[in-house]
Amino acid sequence: MSFSATSSSTDTGSMPVGMVHTVADLRRQVGDWRKAGKRIALVPTMGALHAGHVALMEAASRQADKVVLSIFVNPTQFAPTEDLSRYPRTLEADLAKAQGAGVALAFVPSAADMYPDGFCTTISLAGPALGLETDFRPTHFAGVATVVAKLLIQVAPDVALFGEKDYQQLAVVSQLARDMDLPVTILGVPTVREADGLALSSRNVYLSPAERANAPALHRALTQAAHAIAGGAEPALAVEAARAQVIAAGFALDYLELRHARTLAPVAAATDGPLRLLVAARIGTTRLIDNIPVPL
């Protein structure tokens, strides 16, 4: 069995993180934990870990005896025009953060491991996968659902944790687990933000100083719209005002929408159910997403 460990001088009180690269080695280690009666959590990531990922890993460590962190930049969820080649890859720093957050095992497969020669299976999606991100990245969630399904089958965790910042992804994965009768609990973890409200993202490193200064406008626009709707304002007018605010801040807007918080179906009135505001917009060459609940 190929099983290596890495240690970090930043947190000498925690156990080193084991690391495996193949599904066979992953299953051997998880199988040993299962035989010992351990509860297992999975945190799927593409690496370039930040404080938001640390919050996910720490939440996972409270949910389970053993936490598996996957680090895999998944090519199938990138469109040909997107930033697969320049997506940040910081494995050593990621493992140091994982050690401090209570991760027991890092699963770091190659693309050839995850998509071997002849791989031709994908997952067909509807429901919460329709609209919003799909209107601009039509192949994105097919890639996400395929790799997440593989990871859930490979690890067979009791619980898997996803950040609420990628809210549509969380809804798609939750639907996937329900529809496919996967024996796993999907948990969402609240978005971690900078002090000025900007949601943490691995892509924030692409922002120039001027773009970084303007970026919190996304969260401000959502917050003001949410408070307006909660205060009785017409939802359509509040959303339109938020769109104008985002554009005035220098963004090219992909969408800013009010949706049902569970199904992501469009809504017309504040009484249509629990509500979520979601936005995606570009500033310079960087695309940012965010979302917040409407406190009704």
C-alpha positions as CSV (number, residue, x, y, z in Angstrom):
1,M,0.0,0.0,0.0
2,S,1.4,3.4,-1.0
3,F,0.7,5.6,2.0
4,S,2.8,8.7,2.7
5,A,2.6,11.3,5.5
6,T,3.5,14.9,5.5
7,S,4.2,17.1,8.5
8,S,4.1,20.8,9.1
9,S,6.2,22.9,11.4
10,T,3.3,25.3,11.8
11,D,1.3,22.9,14.0
12,T,3.5,20.4,15.8
13,G,0.7,19.3,18.1
14,S,-1.4,17.7,15.4
15,M,-0.9,14.3,13.7
16,P,0.7,14.4,10.2
17,V,-1.7,14.1,7.3
18,G,-1.5,10.8,5.4
19,M,-1.6,11.1,1.6
20,V,-2.7,8.6,-1.0
21,H,-2.9,8.9,-4.8
22,T,-4.9,5.9,-6.0
23,V,-8.4,4.7,-5.3
24,A,-7.1,1.3,-4.2
25,D,-5.0,2.9,-1.5
26,L,-7.8,5.2,-0.5
27,R,-10.2,2.3,0.0
28,R,-7.7,0.3,2.0
29,Q,-7.2,3.1,4.5
30,V,-10.9,3.9,4.7
31,G,-11.7,0.2,5.0
32,D,-9.4,0.0,8.0
33,W,-11.2,2.9,9.7
34,R,-14.5,1.3,8.9
35,K,-13.5,-2.0,10.6
36,A,-12.5,0.0,13.6
37,G,-15.9,1.6,13.8
38,K,-14.8,5.1,12.8
39,R,-17.2,7.7,11.4
40,I,-15.8,9.3,8.2
41,A,-16.2,12.7,6.7
42,L,-15.2,13.9,3.2
43,V,-14.3,17.5,2.2
44,P,-13.9,17.6,-1.6
45,T,-11.7,20.5,-2.9
46,M,-9.6,21.6,-5.8
47,G,-6.9,22.7,-3.5
48,A,-5.5,26.3,-3.2
49,L,-7.0,26.1,0.3
50,H,-8.0,29.3,2.2
51,A,-9.8,30.1,5.4
52,G,-13.1,29.0,3.9
53,H,-11.7,25.5,3.3
54,V,-10.3,25.4,6.8
55,A,-13.7,26.1,8.1
56,L,-15.0,23.2,6.1
57,M,-12.3,20.9,7.4
58,E,-12.8,22.0,11.0
59,A,-16.5,21.4,10.7
60,A,-15.8,18.0,9.3
61,S,-13.6,17.1,12.2
62,R,-16.5,17.9,14.5
63,Q,-18.8,15.6,12.5
64,A,-16.5,12.5,12.3
65,D,-13.6,10.6,13.7
66,K,-11.6,10.7,10.5
67,V,-11.6,13.4,7.8
68,V,-10.7,12.7,4.2
69,L,-9.7,15.8,2.2
70,S,-9.7,15.4,-1.6
71,I,-7.5,17.7,-3.6
72,F,-8.2,17.4,-7.4
73,V,-8.4,20.1,-10.0
74,N,-11.2,18.6,-11.9
75,P,-10.8,19.2,-15.7
76,T,-14.4,18.2,-16.6
77,Q,-15.9,21.2,-14.8
78,F,-13.8,23.7,-16.7
79,A,-14.9,25.1,-20.1
80,P,-12.3,25.4,-22.8
81,T,-12.1,29.1,-22.3
82,E,-11.7,28.9,-18.5
83,D,-8.7,28.9,-16.2
84,L,-7.8,25.2,-15.8
85,S,-4.1,25.8,-16.6
86,R,-3.7,28.7,-14.3
87,Y,-5.8,27.5,-11.4
88,P,-3.5,27.8,-8.4
89,R,-1.9,24.5,-7.2
90,T,-0.4,24.8,-3.8
91,L,-0.2,21.2,-2.4
92,E,2.5,21.8,0.3
93,A,0.6,24.7,1.7
94,D,-2.7,22.9,1.4
95,L,-1.4,19.9,3.4
96,A,-0.1,22.2,6.1
97,K,-3.6,23.8,6.5
98,A,-5.1,20.3,6.5
99,Q,-2.9,19.2,9.3
100,G,-3.9,22.1,11.4
101,A,-7.6,21.5,10.7
102,G,-7.7,17.9,11.8
103,V,-7.6,16.1,8.5
104,A,-6.4,12.5,8.7
105,L,-5.9,11.7,5.0
106,A,-5.5,13.7,1.8
107,F,-6.6,12.0,-1.4
108,V,-4.6,13.5,-4.3
109,P,-5.3,11.6,-7.5
110,S,-4.2,12.5,-11.0
111,A,-6.5,13.1,-13.9
112,A,-5.6,9.7,-15.3
113,D,-6.6,8.1,-12.0
114,M,-10.0,9.8,-12.0
115,Y,-10.6,9.6,-15.7
116,P,-8.7,6.6,-17.1
117,D,-8.6,5.7,-20.8
118,G,-12.0,4.9,-22.1
119,F,-13.9,6.9,-19.4
120,C,-17.2,7.9,-21.0
121,T,-19.8,8.2,-18.2
122,T,-21.5,11.4,-17.1
123,I,-24.5,12.3,-15.0
124,S,-27.6,14.0,-16.5
125,L,-28.9,16.8,-14.4
126,A,-32.1,18.9,-14.1
127,G,-33.8,20.6,-11.2
128,P,-31.4,22.9,-9.3
129,A,-28.8,22.5,-12.0
130,L,-30.8,24.4,-14.5
131,G,-30.2,28.1,-15.0
132,L,-27.9,30.5,-13.1
133,E,-24.4,29.0,-13.6
134,T,-25.6,26.7,-16.3
135,D,-26.7,29.6,-18.5
136,F,-23.0,30.7,-18.6
137,R,-21.1,27.5,-18.0
138,P,-23.3,24.8,-19.6
139,T,-21.0,21.9,-18.9
140,H,-19.9,22.9,-15.4
141,F,-22.3,20.9,-13.2
142,A,-22.1,17.8,-15.3
143,G,-18.4,17.8,-14.5
144,V,-19.0,18.6,-10.8
145,A,-21.7,16.0,-10.4
146,T,-19.5,13.3,-12.1
147,V,-16.5,13.9,-9.9
148,V,-18.5,14.3,-6.7
149,A,-20.3,11.1,-7.4
150,K,-17.0,9.3,-8.0
151,L,-15.6,10.7,-4.7
152,L,-18.7,9.8,-2.7
153,I,-18.5,6.2,-4.1
154,Q,-14.7,6.0,-3.6
155,V,-14.7,7.3,0.0
156,A,-18.2,6.1,1.0
157,P,-18.2,8.8,3.8
158,D,-20.9,9.1,6.4
159,V,-21.0,12.9,5.8
160,A,-19.6,15.2,3.1
161,L,-19.3,18.9,3.6
162,F,-19.6,21.7,0.9
163,G,-19.4,25.5,1.3
164,E,-22.5,27.6,0.9
165,K,-20.5,30.1,-1.2
166,D,-21.0,27.7,-4.2
167,Y,-24.7,27.5,-3.3
168,Q,-26.0,26.1,-6.5
169,Q,-23.3,23.4,-6.4
170,L,-24.5,22.5,-2.9
171,A,-28.1,22.2,-4.1
172,V,-27.0,20.0,-7.1
173,V,-24.9,17.7,-4.9
174,S,-27.7,17.4,-2.3
175,Q,-30.2,16.5,-5.1
176,L,-27.7,14.0,-6.5
177,A,-27.3,12.2,-3.2
178,R,-31.0,12.0,-2.7
179,D,-31.8,10.9,-6.2
180,M,-29.1,8.2,-6.3
181,D,-29.9,7.0,-2.8
182,L,-26.3,7.6,-1.8
183,P,-25.9,6.7,2.0
184,V,-24.3,10.1,2.9
185,T,-25.4,13.2,4.6
186,I,-24.6,16.4,2.7
187,L,-23.9,19.4,4.9
188,G,-23.5,23.0,3.9
189,V,-21.1,25.2,5.8
190,P,-21.6,29.0,5.9
191,T,-19.5,31.2,3.6
192,V,-16.4,32.6,5.2
193,R,-15.8,36.3,4.4
194,E,-13.1,39.0,4.6
195,A,-13.8,41.8,7.0
196,D,-15.3,43.9,4.2
197,G,-17.7,41.2,3.2
198,L,-15.9,39.7,0.1
199,A,-16.5,35.9,0.1
200,L,-13.3,34.0,0.2
201,S,-12.3,32.3,-3.0
202,S,-9.2,30.8,-4.5
203,R,-9.8,33.1,-7.5
204,N,-9.5,36.2,-5.4
205,V,-5.7,36.1,-5.9
206,Y,-6.4,37.1,-9.5
207,L,-7.8,40.5,-8.4
208,S,-5.8,43.6,-8.9
209,P,-5.6,46.1,-6.0
210,A,-8.3,48.3,-7.6
211,E,-10.5,45.3,-8.4
212,R,-10.1,44.0,-4.9
213,A,-11.2,47.4,-3.5
214,N,-14.4,47.2,-5.6
215,A,-15.2,43.5,-5.1
216,P,-17.1,43.9,-1.8
217,A,-19.8,45.7,-3.8
218,L,-21.3,42.2,-4.7
219,H,-22.0,41.5,-1.0
220,R,-23.2,45.0,-0.3
221,A,-25.7,44.8,-3.2
222,L,-27.0,41.4,-2.0
223,T,-27.3,42.6,1.6
224,Q,-29.2,45.7,0.7
225,A,-31.6,43.8,-1.6
226,A,-32.2,41.1,1.1
227,H,-33.0,43.7,3.7
228,A,-35.3,45.6,1.3
229,I,-37.2,42.4,0.5
230,A,-37.4,41.4,4.1
231,G,-38.8,44.9,4.8
232,G,-41.6,44.5,2.4
233,A,-40.1,45.9,-0.9
234,E,-41.3,44.4,-4.2
235,P,-38.7,41.7,-4.9
236,A,-38.4,42.5,-8.6
237,L,-37.6,46.2,-7.8
238,A,-35.1,45.2,-5.1
239,V,-33.3,42.8,-7.4
240,E,-33.2,45.4,-10.2
241,A,-31.7,47.9,-7.9
242,A,-29.0,45.4,-6.8
243,R,-28.1,44.7,-10.4
244,A,-27.7,48.4,-11.1
245,Q,-25.5,48.7,-8.0
246,V,-23.2,45.9,-9.1
247,I,-22.8,47.3,-12.6
248,A,-22.1,50.7,-11.2
249,A,-19.3,49.2,-9.2
250,G,-17.5,48.1,-12.4
251,F,-18.7,44.6,-12.8
252,A,-20.0,42.9,-15.9
253,L,-23.0,41.1,-14.5
254,D,-23.8,37.5,-15.5
255,Y,-26.8,37.2,-13.2
256,L,-28.3,38.4,-10.0
257,E,-31.4,36.5,-9.1
258,L,-33.9,35.7,-6.3
259,R,-34.6,32.0,-6.1
260,H,-36.3,29.4,-3.8
261,A,-33.6,28.4,-1.3
262,R,-34.1,24.7,-1.7
263,T,-35.1,24.1,-5.3
264,L,-33.5,27.2,-6.9
265,A,-36.7,27.7,-8.9
266,P,-37.6,31.3,-9.8
267,V,-39.9,33.1,-7.4
268,A,-42.2,36.1,-7.9
269,A,-43.1,37.0,-4.3
270,A,-41.5,37.0,-0.9
271,T,-44.1,34.5,0.3
272,D,-43.0,31.9,-2.3
273,G,-40.8,30.1,0.3
274,P,-37.4,30.4,1.8
275,L,-35.4,32.7,-0.5
276,R,-31.8,33.1,-1.6
277,L,-30.2,35.8,-3.6
278,L,-27.4,34.7,-5.9
279,V,-25.0,36.6,-8.1
280,A,-22.2,36.0,-10.5
281,A,-20.2,38.9,-12.1
282,R,-16.9,39.6,-13.6
283,I,-14.5,42.3,-12.7
284,G,-11.4,42.5,-14.9
285,T,-10.6,38.9,-15.9
286,T,-12.0,37.4,-12.6
287,R,-15.4,35.9,-12.2
288,L,-16.8,36.1,-8.6
289,I,-20.0,34.5,-7.2
290,D,-21.8,35.1,-4.0
291,N,-25.2,34.4,-2.3
292,I,-27.1,35.2,0.9
293,P,-30.4,34.2,2.4
294,V,-33.3,36.6,2.6
295,P,-34.2,36.9,6.3
296,L,-37.9,36.4,6.2
